[in-house]
Amino acid sequence: MNADSPLRTASRLLVDCLLEQGCDRIFTVPGESFLPVLDTLIDTDGIDTVTCRQEGGVAFMACADATMTGRPGVAFVTRGPGATNASIGVHVAMQDSQPMILFIGDVDRGMRDREGFQEIDFSAFFAPISKWAARIDDAARIPEYIARAWSTAISGRPGPVVLALPEDMLHEEAIGALVRPAVTRPAQAPCPDAMDAMMRMIGDAAAPMAIIGGAGWHERTRHYFTEFAERIGLPVATAFRRQDAIPPSSAVYAGNLGYGPNPRLVERVREADLILVVGARLGEATTDGYSIITPDHPGQTLIHIHPDPEELGRVYRTDLALCADTAEFAESAALWDDSDIIAFDAGAEAHRDWQEWNTPHDEARYDLDLTMAMAAARRLLPDDAIICNGAGNFSGWWHRFWPYAGFPSQLAPTCGAMGYGIPAAIAAARRFPERCVVAASGDGDFLMNAQELATAGQYGLNLLIIIFDNSTYGTIRMHQEREYPGRESATQLANPDFAMMGKSYGGWAKRVATNAEFDAALAKAVPMEGIRLIHCLTDIEQLGAAGATISGLRAKN
């Protein structure tokens, strides 16, 4: 049927609306509740339909795809179990400020409120963890709902939208309904008076510090903010898991905040008399439980730039708030006459501190020393490799030692969801087939979504998986040793041979137990294509990238 026809089925209209908004990829586990949409996608060349193995993986892939494109990642799942499985990705998209739209095939309209097969009130269920959750009951209103969903997902602080699709509605004809034109993200420029005030405040500061990365951040923001910060020598730290927000080669890059940061960086933030926050929310992880910068921050001036007015003043007392698109702000700052600001030496000093912290040692302390493994990764992997990880102490080695030179180059959930790395890497390999994509995993993290390797194999994706396996839920074990030394409970894992798993999915795989074996395996894996998996057997004693060990934690108690 012609896409411009005023008469079409609801499913055809829905897909045409998605095309108009710029959707080029859908992630799904198919369900009988949205069969008309699946049938329509057969005749839709402009949308790549990626079939996955579990709805949690579907939602993670959509969230990661949004991170890379700046457009809503789109997922389709079925009702009940499918939707609840996918809810983890909605939670990540919300806390990570990433645009996403989750479509859920739902029960027929005539069956509502009877607790029918797999029925859930999705508007109520998803409302607390999404920007908007609704149900499309009228086929003729599909264009309205899709345009609103797209606009809601990308505007202000980006985030997830959930739309339920009654199964019987999708079979209807949408008489007279017309596709709405594509919506764009509102890009509010900063107020000139506020910019002038900000420049004066920075010029009057003795020890300013910037913390960047977050809502709506993209390459244009990165370029202009780096130019501005370098010109005035402003030290720049990245918020938790936003390390690609500034090139690591920048002469003012001070490192990343979050779990296990450089103690010198933490001290620098504490001692700063002015904090410039751009795009970030200053969440719990970035501020170490709101302690590095407290909500009232006595003795410090806080300037907060964010695209959503509801974030400004929400948690932190703010001395100057600018509601502006981060790219518009960064470009204005880069072009602003800041000749009255005497360039700071602190940016270069902070960068030297970061380089010292970021440089791996060259002395093996374990048979497979993870710091030395990262040194090998830096030698053998391209600097712009996209590193994808879920949650766990294993990620600390990547966060500390990997440069994250490209953009985008870090796909990692700020809300700390396990199982994100493999699905995110699949989305990255599908989106950027020409780039090296690494799924950095821990043993517990890997098995949360290892089944999605079948998706990677099905689509012939080039994917390198590196698993650090200490047979333990390491992060929880670390907390146990701090609180209850010597009393391990529920954290020990009996793992399969991950290398054999990798081979069973059609990939090349190698199990390693020493740094020499790791180096050789990585050198062989990098130039290969397809699925490549390196299973690294590690010692639980090396518990954290900042130096935490089992014996050391026990000795403190």
N, C-alpha and C positions, 0 to 999 in steps of 0.2 A: 504493500500500500504506500502511496506517495506520502512523504513525511509532512508535506504542506496541506494534506487533506484535512478538512474539518471533521471527518468521520473516521475514526480508527478505534481499535480495541484499547482498553485501559493499559494493557501491558505494552503495546506498541507506543502509545503516548508517553508512558513512563520512560521507556528507553530513549525515545526521541528527545525528551526533556533532558535526560542525562547527557546525551550527545551535545546538545546545545550549550550546556553548562561547561563542557570541556572534559567530561569523563571519558577516559580512553582505556580504563582497565577496571575490572570487577573481580574481587576475590570471593569465592563461595564454596560452601558444601551444599550440594543440591538438596532441595526438599520438595515434597509433593505439594506444599502449600503455596509455592510460587512457580508452578510449572509453566503458566503462560509467559512469564518473563524469560525463563530458560529457553522456551521455544522461539521467542522473538529474537533472542541474542544470536541464534543460528544465522539469521539474515542480517546481522549488524556487523559490518566489516570494521567499523570504527572503534569497536570495543573489544579488547582482549579479555577473554573470560578465563580466569585461572582457577582450576578445580583443586581444592585442598583436602586435607584428611581429618581436620578437627576444627570446630568453629573458633576456638581460641586462637589457633594459627591464622585463620581467616582474618580475624579482627586485628591481630598484631601486624599482619602484612598490610592491611589497609592503613593502619596508623603509621607504619614506617614509610609507606608510599607517600603519604601526605607530608611527612617530614622532608622528603626529597623534592617534592614538586611544589609545595605550598598550596596545592589544591586539595579538596577533600578526598581522602581515600574512601573507596566505596566497597561495601561488603553486603552480601545477601546471605541470610541464613533462615532456617525454618523456625517455627515457634517452639515454645517450651524448652526442651533440652538444648536445641541449637542456639536460642537466644541467650540462655543463661551461660552456656559455654563461652559465647562471644562477649559477655559482659566484662570480662577482664580487659579486653582491648578497648572498650569504651572508657573504662576507668583510667587506663593509661593515657588515652587521647585527651581526657579531661585534665589530668594532672600535668601532662606534658604540653598542654596548650597546642594541640595539633588538630587540624580540621578533619572530620571524618563523618560519613553518613552510613549508618547501619540500617538496612532494610530487613524487616522480619515478615515472612509469610505468616499470616494469622488465620484464625478460625473464621468461618463464614459469619457475616453480620447477624444472621438469624440465630446463631448459636451462642452469642455472647451472654456472659453472666450465668452460664449453667455449669461452669467448670468442665467444659468439653475437653476433648482429647488435646492435651498439651496446652491448654488455655492459661494465659497469664495476662493480667492488666499491664501491658507494656508501658503505657504512659506513666503509671504509678511506679512501676518497677525501676525504670531508667531515669526518672526525673531527678533524683539526687546526684547522679553521676554524669549527667549530660547537660548541654546548653538548652536543649528542647527535645521533648519526646511527645509524639502525637500519632494519630491513626488516620489514614485516608479512607473515609467511608464513601465518598462521592467521586466517581471516576472523572467527572468533568472538572474537578478541582485539583487534579494531579499537577498541572503546570504551576498553580499557585503554591502548593505544598513543596514542590521540588525547588522552585526559585527561592522560597523562604528558607528551606533547609540549607541550601547552598550558601545563601547570604549569611545566615546565622552561624554556620560553621566557620566561615572565613573572616567575619567581622570582629572588631574589638580584640578581645583575647580569643583566639581560635579555639575550637573544641568540637566535641562530637554531637551529632543529632541522630535521633532514632525515630524511624517511621515504620509503623505497622501497616501491613497490606492485607486486608481481608481477602481470602482466597476467591470468594465469589465476585468481589469487586473487580479483580483482574480480568475476568472473562467478559465484563460488560463492554459496550460500545460507549465511547466518550463523545457524545454528539456535540459538535460546535466548539469543542475545546481547542485552543490554540497554544502552541509551544511559546513560552515566555522567553524573551531574549536573555542572553547570558548576563549574569550579575557580576560585578567586580567588587573587590575589597575596598571599602572607603579608606583613603589614604590621607588622613588629617595631618596638615603641616603644623609645626609648633608655633606658638604665639611669639612674634618677634620680641615683645617686651619681656616675656619669660626667658627667651634665649639670651637677651642682653643681661638680665639679672643673673642667669646661670654663669655667664662668662665672668661677670664681676665677682661672683662668689668663688669660682675656681681660682681667679687671679689673686684673691685675698687669702687663699688657703696656704698653709705651710706644708701639709702632707696629704694631698688628695689621693683618692683611689677610685678606680672604676670597676664595676662588676657588671658583666654584660651577658647577653644570650637569653633567648626565650621567645616569647610570643611574636610571631611574624618575622623572625630573623631570617634573612636570606643573603645572597651574595652581594647585592647592592649595599645592604646595611653593613656587611663585613668590610667592604672596600672603603666606604666613606668614613666609618668610625675609626678604622685603623689609621687612615690619613690624618684625621683630627687628633687622635691620641698621640701619634708619633710626632706631630708638629709641636705639641706643647710638652712632650715628655711625660705624659700621664700614665702611671702604672695601670695595667689592665688585667684583671683576673676574670676568668670565665665561671659562670654559675655551674652547679652540679650537672655533669654530662652535657655541657654545651661547649666543649673544647674546640670545636671547629668554627666558633664565632669570630675568631681572629686568627690570622696566620701565625703559626708557632715561631716563624722566623722574624716576626715583628720585634723591633728593638725595645718595645715597651711591654711585651707579653710577660705577665708575672706568674702564670700557672693557673691551675684549676682549684676551685673550692669543692667541698663535698666530703666524702669519707676518706680519711687518710691523706689530707693535704700536706703540703710543705709547711712545717712549723714556722719557717721564716715568713711565709705568705700570711699565715694566720696572725702572726705578730704585727705584720704591716697593716692588715685590715683593722685590727684592734686599735692601733695607734694612729690611724688616719683621722684627721680633723674634718675631712669632707669625703663623703661617699656618693659617687655618681652611679646610679643604677639604671641601666638601659635594657628594657625588655624582660628582665628577670622579675620574679615575684618575691625573691628573698625567702624561699621556702625553708623548711626544717633542715633538709640535707645541706643546702648551700651555707646555712648559718650555724651548722652544728647545734641544732636544737634551739635556735634563736639566741645563741650565747655569744658568738663572735660579733654579731651586730644585734643588739637587743631592740625590741620594739620601740623603746623610748630613747635609745642610744644617747645618753647624756654625754656632753662634750663633743659630740659629732654632729655635723650638718649633713642632712640627707636630701639629695636631689633625686627624684624618681621620675623616669620617663617610661610610660607604658601606653599601649594603644587602647586600653580599656579603662574608662574612668572609674569603674567599680573596683579596680585593683589599687588605685591610688588612695592611700590613707586607710586601706582595709585592715592592715595589721600594724603597719609602722607609722609612727608620727613622721610626717613629711614636711620638711622646711620649704621645699619648692617642688610642686608637682606639675608635670607637663603631660597632658594627654595628647599623644601624637603617634603616628605610624613610625616605627623604628627607622625605616629607611629614609623617610622624610626628615626625621630628626638628624640622622647621621649626615645626610647630605647638607643640611643647613649648618650643622656644626663645622663640617669640613670647609664650607665656603664662607663662614663668618669671619669677620675681621677680629682676630684675637691678638692683635699686635701689642695690646696692653698687658698680656700675660707673659711673664718671664718664664721661659721654658724650665721645667723641673728636671733635676738630675735623677729623681727617684725612679723614673721609668726604666732607665738603663740599669740601675742598681737592682731593681726587681727582676729584670730579665736575666741578669747574671745569676741571681739566686735560683731562678727557675732552671736555668741550664745546668747548674750544679746538681740540683735535685733530680732532673730529668735524665742525667747521664748514668747508664747502668755501670755497676762495678764489674771488674773483669776477673774476679777471684771466685771460684766455685766453693760454695759452702755446703752444697748438697749434691747428690749424684745427678739429679736434674734440677739445677738451680734456675728458678723461674726468672730471676733478674737477668741472668746470662742468656736465657731463652729469648727474652725480649731484645737483648742486644743482637742476637742472630736475626730476629724478625726485622729489626731496623736495617740490617745489612741486606737482607734478601727480598723483602717486600717493598713495592713502590710506596713512596711517601704519601701518595694520595689514595692509598687503599681505603676502602670503606670497612670500618671495623664495627661489627654488630655484636652486641652482648645483652644478656639478661642480667640477673642479679646474682651476687655472690662475691666472696672475697677475691676470687680469681680475677675479677674485672679490675681490681686495684692495680695489678701489674700493667695492664694495658693503659689505664688512665694516667699512671705516673710516667711511663716510659715511651708510649707511642706518641708521635708528633701530631697526628690529625691535621695533616697539611692541606688536604683538599677540602672542597665544599660541594656537597655534604660529604663528610667522612666519618661521622660518629652517629650511629643509630643505637641508642641505649635509653631505656625508660627511666625518667627521673623519679618515677614512683616506685622503682625497685621491684618490678614484676619479674619473676623467674620465667624462663621459657621463651623470652622475647627474641633471643639472638638468632635462632635458626629461621623462624618465619621472616624476621627483618632482613636477614641475608638473602633469602629467596626473593623478597620484594626488590632488594637492591640489585641482585643479579639480573632480574627481569627488566628493571628500569635502566641499568647501566651495564649492558653486556660487555662493553669494552674495558671496564675497570676491574681491578682485583677486589674481590669481596671476601671478607674473612668473617666467619661465625666464631667468635671467641666464647668458649663455653667452659663451665665447670661441670663436674659429673652430675650433680643434682640438677643443675640448670638444663643440661643437655637433654636429660630424659623427660623433661616436662613437655617437649614438643619434637622429640627426635623423629616421630613418624612423618613429619613434613619433609624429610629427606626423600620420601617417595614422590612428593611434588617436584622437588628439584630434579630428580631423575626423569620424571615424566616429561618435563619441559626442556631437558637437556641443558640445564644451567651450569655455569662454571662457578664452583663454590668450594672454598677452602675452609674446613672445620678444624679448629685446634682445641682439644679438650684437655684441661688440667684436672686430673683425676686423683684426689687424695682420699677417696672412699668415705667422705664425710660431708655433711652439710656444714661447710667451714665457717660461715659467718655466725651461725648459731652456736657452733662449738666454741668460737672465740668468746662470745658473750657468756657462755656457760663457764669457761675457764676464768673469766673475770669475776663472776658472781658466785660460782660454786666450783672452785678449783678441784680438779681430780674427780669430779662427779659427772661423768659423761652420761647423757640420757637422750635417747631417740635421735641421735645425730649420725650414728655409724651407718654406712651404706655397703651393701654387697652388690657390686656392679658387674655387669656383663663385660665381655670383651668388645669394647667399642669399635676396635678395628675390624673385627668380624662383622659387626653391624654395618659399618660403612661399605664393606665389600658386598654385603647382601643387598644393598640398594644400588648396586652396579658401579660403585666407585672404587678408587684406589685408596688403600689405607695402610697405615703403619703404626705399630705399637712401639713406643720408645721409653727408655728408663734412664738415659744419661743425656748430658748435653751434646756429646758427640753424635749420638744417635738422632737427637732432635735436629741438630744442624744439617745432618745428611738428609734426613727425611724432608725437611722444609726446602732444601735446595732442589730436591727431586720433584717436590709437589708443585712449586711455584709455576714452572713453565707448562705444566700439564693442563689439560682441559677436563671438564666434568666435575664430579664430586671427588674431592680429595680430603681425607680425614687423617689427622695425626692424634693418636691417643697417647697422652703424656702421663706416665705413672709418677706421681709426686709424693713427697713426704709431708705428712700433716704438720710436722714441726714448723715448716715455713708457712705460717698462718696468714700473714698479711704483707703487702708490698712495702708498708712503712716500717717493717721489721718485727712485727708481733710474732712471737713463738709460743708454743705450748709451755715449754719449760720456763720461759721468761714470765709469762702471766702467772704461773703457779708460784714462782719465786717471790712475786710481789705480795702474796697473801700469807 
